[in-house]
Amino acid sequence: MKKNFIKLKIVDWNLLQKCQHMTCIPKVYEEEFHQIKDSGLEFVTKMPAYESIKSSLYRHRNKALGVPALPKTRAEFIVPDYINKTEDGENFTIFDQGTTDRIIGFGSKPGIQGLSSKNTIFGDGTFKCCNSLFDQLYTFHDIGKSKPNLMELIISLKNDSRHYDIIQQRIDHNISPKKRAAKYIQMDRRINGIVSQIQESQDVEQALPKLASLINF
């Protein structure tokens, strides 16, 4: 029993030491588990499960590497220098507006100039790949033979049309193409309207005329 207790302490120490490096935490645990799996069933079953020590391992790593605490609000979110600047040392953050309803726009000067020179630009948003403090990541890009130009927005939308107005103003300020492939902001509003009509309507047939007017892009 005492021997197993000492072994467990050694395992704990090894885990903490390995967590101070950049190897992913699950891999550190898996490697340590495989090293002791031949020590006998009694010993292996006493090793703490990964889920029970995951948080403490990540805290130990963050402390060892000097990682600051994660922000809890959008207002506390600070764009780090390695994102805020391009490789040429120019600003990559083109605007940062609001606090609780914060919107951050990213784009390089050549990228913005490239978008402005195009007759058509494209845009789309994603919720899944966005930072958890924000609601949506929206990108604008063009299509060409060379590397496409890109502008990104990290947005806290909250289903508020006012935020779409802010985005539209910022797009018009930074990008002035001769025409756009679609009226993205207006289209998103109409899509939200369609969803609201479907959710609120008790009678689908009565809702159809309203839906038809909304779908007519």
Backbone torsions as a table, in degrees:
resi	resn	phi	psi	omega
1	MET	NA	-45.6	-179.6
2	LYS	-64.5	-37.4	179.3
3	LYS	-62.8	-43.7	178.8
4	ASN	-65.2	-37.0	178.3
5	PHE	-61.9	-42.7	178.8
6	ILE	-64.8	-41.4	178.7
7	LYS	-60.7	-41.8	179.6
8	LEU	-64.0	-38.8	177.5
9	LYS	-63.9	-38.1	177.5
10	ILE	-65.4	-42.0	177.4
11	VAL	-60.7	-45.8	178.5
12	ASP	-58.2	-43.8	-178.9
13	TRP	-64.9	-43.3	179.1
14	ASN	-61.3	-42.6	179.1
15	LEU	-60.6	-45.3	-178.9
16	LEU	-65.0	-38.9	179.6
17	GLN	-66.9	-44.3	-178.4
18	LYS	-69.3	-27.4	-179.8
19	CYS	-70.9	-11.2	179.9
20	GLN	-79.0	-6.1	179.2
21	HIS	-105.9	-177.7	-172.1
22	MET	-89.5	2.2	175.4
23	THR	-62.2	138.2	-176.3
24	CYS	-62.8	142.9	-173.9
25	ILE	-58.2	-45.5	178.7
26	PRO	-58.3	-37.3	179.5
27	LYS	-68.3	-38.9	177.2
28	VAL	-58.6	-47.0	-179.5
29	TYR	-63.8	-44.5	-178.5
30	GLU	-62.0	-43.1	179.6
31	GLU	-62.9	-42.4	-179.6
32	GLU	-67.3	-37.6	179.2
33	PHE	-64.6	-42.4	-179.5
34	HIS	-66.0	-29.1	179.9
35	GLN	-70.9	-27.5	-176.2
36	ILE	-109.1	1.6	-174.3
37	LYS	-65.8	-20.3	179.2
38	ASP	-91.5	7.9	-177.9
39	SER	-82.6	-1.5	179.3
40	GLY	113.4	148.4	-176.2
41	LEU	-61.0	-40.4	-177.2
42	GLU	-60.9	-40.3	-179.0
43	PHE	-72.9	-44.3	-177.4
44	VAL	-62.1	-40.6	-178.3
45	THR	-68.2	-18.5	178.5
46	LYS	-88.9	-9.0	176.9
47	MET	-71.1	130.9	-177.3
48	PRO	-60.9	142.3	177.6
49	ALA	-66.2	151.2	-176.8
50	TYR	-57.5	-45.3	-177.0
51	GLU	-61.6	-29.4	-177.3
52	SER	-77.8	-19.7	-178.7
53	ILE	-119.7	0.9	-176.9
54	LYS	-55.9	-49.0	-176.2
55	SER	-61.9	-42.7	-179.1
56	SER	-67.4	-34.0	177.7
57	LEU	-66.8	-42.4	177.9
58	TYR	-66.2	-39.1	177.3
59	ARG	-62.8	-41.3	178.9
60	HIS	-63.3	-42.8	178.5
61	ARG	-62.9	-48.6	-178.6
62	ASN	-58.7	-40.5	179.1
63	LYS	-66.9	-42.4	-178.8
64	ALA	-66.4	-35.9	-177.5
65	LEU	-93.1	-0.5	179.1
66	GLY	70.6	30.2	179.9
67	VAL	-77.3	125.3	-179.7
68	PRO	-68.9	158.9	178.4
69	ALA	-62.4	143.0	-179.9
70	LEU	-67.4	140.4	178.3
71	PRO	-65.6	147.2	-179.7
72	LYS	-102.4	-14.9	179.1
73	THR	-132.4	162.7	177.9
74	ARG	-64.0	-34.4	-179.0
75	ALA	-65.4	-30.3	-179.3
76	GLU	-81.0	-14.7	-176.3
77	PHE	-67.7	124.7	179.3
78	ILE	-114.1	126.9	177.3
79	VAL	-73.7	116.6	-178.2
80	PRO	-66.7	156.7	-175.6
81	ASP	-60.1	-35.8	-176.8
82	TYR	-69.9	-15.4	173.4
83	ILE	-98.8	-34.3	-175.8
84	ASN	-69.5	-21.1	-177.3
85	LYS	-120.4	146.9	173.9
86	THR	-83.2	175.7	177.8
87	GLU	-62.9	-23.9	178.5
88	ASP	-86.9	1.2	178.5
89	GLY	85.2	7.3	179.1
90	GLU	-90.2	157.2	-179.4
91	ASN	-63.6	132.7	175.3
92	PHE	-100.9	-21.7	174.7
93	THR	-84.0	113.2	-175.5
94	ILE	-91.8	-23.4	169.5
95	PHE	-162.2	154.5	-179.2
96	ASP	-145.7	107.0	-169.7
97	GLN	-130.0	138.9	175.4
98	GLY	91.6	173.7	178.1
99	THR	-122.1	-82.8	177.1
100	THR	-71.6	-25.0	177.1
101	ASP	-108.7	43.3	-169.8
102	ARG	-68.5	140.7	174.8
103	ILE	-129.7	128.1	179.5
104	ILE	-120.1	130.5	178.7
105	GLY	-113.0	134.7	179.8
106	PHE	-120.7	143.2	176.2
107	GLY	175.0	144.4	176.8
108	SER	-84.2	158.3	179.2
109	LYS	-59.7	-46.9	176.7
110	PRO	-61.8	-35.9	179.7
111	GLY	-65.5	-43.3	178.6
112	ILE	-65.8	-42.1	178.1
113	GLN	-62.9	-38.7	178.6
114	GLY	-64.3	-42.5	177.7
115	LEU	-63.7	-39.1	-177.8
116	SER	-66.5	-23.9	-177.2
117	SER	-87.2	-6.3	-175.9
118	LYS	-89.5	149.1	174.8
119	ASN	-74.9	-28.9	-176.0
120	THR	-136.2	135.2	172.3
121	ILE	-125.4	159.7	-177.4
122	PHE	-123.3	152.0	-179.5
123	GLY	-145.6	149.7	177.4
124	ASP	-161.0	154.6	-178.9
125	GLY	-121.8	155.7	176.1
126	THR	-137.9	142.4	177.2
127	PHE	-101.0	-33.5	-172.1
128	LYS	-65.0	-39.6	-174.1
129	CYS	-94.8	10.6	-177.3
130	CYS	-87.9	149.9	173.6
131	ASN	-52.7	138.6	-172.5
132	SER	-64.0	-20.5	178.3
133	LEU	-74.4	-21.2	-177.7
134	PHE	-111.2	175.5	-174.5
135	ASP	-104.7	-30.8	-173.2
136	GLN	-153.1	144.2	170.3
137	LEU	-109.0	119.1	-176.5
138	TYR	-118.3	131.9	-178.0
139	THR	-122.3	147.8	172.8
140	PHE	-121.9	135.8	-178.2
141	HIS	-152.5	167.5	174.3
142	ASP	-119.4	176.0	177.8
143	ILE	-123.7	126.7	179.8
144	GLY	-152.3	179.7	-179.4
145	LYS	-72.5	-31.3	180.0
146	SER	-93.7	-167.4	179.6
147	LYS	-62.0	129.3	-176.9
148	PRO	-67.8	146.8	173.6
149	ASN	-81.3	150.3	-171.8
150	LEU	-144.5	141.5	172.1
151	MET	-133.2	131.9	-176.4
152	GLU	-120.0	144.3	175.7
153	LEU	-125.8	131.3	170.7
154	ILE	-104.5	121.6	-163.3
155	ILE	-127.2	144.2	166.8
156	SER	-109.7	95.1	-169.1
157	LEU	-85.0	-46.6	-179.9
158	LYS	54.5	28.3	179.6
159	ASN	55.6	33.5	-177.6
160	ASP	-108.3	119.4	-177.3
161	SER	-63.8	-21.9	179.8
162	ARG	-60.2	-35.0	179.7
163	HIS	-68.3	-35.6	176.5
164	TYR	-64.3	-36.3	177.7
165	ASP	-63.9	-40.7	178.5
166	ILE	-62.6	-43.7	179.4
167	ILE	-62.0	-44.5	-179.5
168	GLN	-60.2	-42.8	179.0
169	GLN	-62.8	-41.7	-179.4
170	ARG	-67.5	-38.7	177.8
171	ILE	-63.2	-46.8	-179.4
172	ASP	-63.0	-32.1	-179.5
173	HIS	-72.7	-38.9	-174.7
174	ASN	-95.9	-29.2	-175.0
175	ILE	-129.9	126.3	179.7
176	SER	-130.4	64.8	177.9
177	PRO	-70.4	160.6	-178.9
178	LYS	-66.3	-33.2	176.5
179	LYS	-155.3	162.3	179.4
180	ARG	-118.7	152.0	-178.8
181	ALA	-63.9	-30.5	178.0
182	ALA	-161.0	160.6	176.1
183	LYS	-84.8	85.2	-169.1
184	TYR	-59.3	-46.2	-175.7
185	ILE	-65.2	-46.5	178.7
186	GLN	-63.0	-37.3	-179.9
187	MET	-64.5	-43.5	179.1
188	ASP	-61.9	-39.7	178.2
189	ARG	-61.0	-43.3	-178.3
190	ARG	-67.9	-38.0	177.1
191	ILE	-61.9	-43.9	176.6
192	ASN	-60.9	-37.4	178.5
193	GLY	-64.7	-39.9	178.3
194	ILE	-62.2	-46.7	179.7
195	VAL	-60.3	-43.9	-179.9
196	SER	-62.2	-42.3	-179.9
197	GLN	-62.7	-41.6	-179.5
198	ILE	-65.9	-42.2	-178.1
199	GLN	-69.3	-36.3	-174.0
200	GLU	-88.1	-23.2	-173.4
201	SER	-76.1	134.1	174.8
202	GLN	-92.3	-20.7	-178.2
203	ASP	-126.2	108.1	-175.9
204	VAL	-60.8	-39.8	-177.9
205	GLU	-63.2	-39.1	178.6
206	GLN	-69.1	-27.7	-178.0
207	ALA	-81.5	-17.7	-174.3
208	LEU	-57.8	-44.8	179.0
209	PRO	-58.8	-42.1	178.7
210	LYS	-65.0	-41.5	179.5
211	LEU	-63.5	-38.8	-179.3
212	ALA	-61.7	-40.7	-179.8
213	SER	-69.2	-32.1	179.5
214	LEU	-74.8	-35.8	-176.9
215	ILE	-74.6	-19.2	-178.3
216	ASN	-73.5	83.8	-179.8
217	PHE	-76.8	NA	NA
